[in-house]
Amino acid sequence: QENLVESGGGWVQPGGSLRLSCTASGFSLRGYAIGWFRQAPGKEREGVSCDSASLGRTYYLDSVKGRFTISRDNAKNTVYLQMNSLKPEDTAVYYCYSTVRNLWGQGTQVTVSA
C-alpha cells in the first residue's frame, strides 16, 4: 500500500521553528516532484513549497520565502520542510503531495501562537 505520512507539527511561539517530515512508503520519492501545501480554517488549500527533483528547482510561496526550506533525503525516502521565524499566519494543517502518485498525506497541524 502506498502512502505519505507527515510528522513534526505542533505548537510553537511566534519566531520559533519546526521541521516537518513527509515519509513515503510503498513507492520511491527519488526523482519526482513533491510539494507541501497548507490549509487554514475557512481558507482554501495553498501551495507552500515544491521540490521539482529532476529539474533541480524549488518553489516557495512569497510569504514564506527566506523562512522555509524544502529538502529531501532519498535514503530515508523523506522530504522535509524546515520552518523558521514562524508567524501566527502560518497556522494551518500542512500536507505533502506526491505528483507521481497523485497522493496526499493525512496532514499535520502547525499552530503558532503566543
Secondary structure as UniProt FT lines:
FT   STRAND          3..7
FT   STRAND          10..12
FT   TURN            14..15
FT   STRAND          18..25
FT   TURN            30..31
FT   STRAND          34..39
FT   TURN            41..42
FT   STRAND          46..51
FT   HELIX           53..55
FT   STRAND          58..60
FT   HELIX           62..64
FT   TURN            65..67
FT   STRAND          68..73
FT   HELIX           74..76
FT   STRAND          78..83
FT   HELIX           88..90
FT   STRAND          92..98
FT   TURN            99..102
FT   STRAND          103..104
FT   STRAND          108..112
//
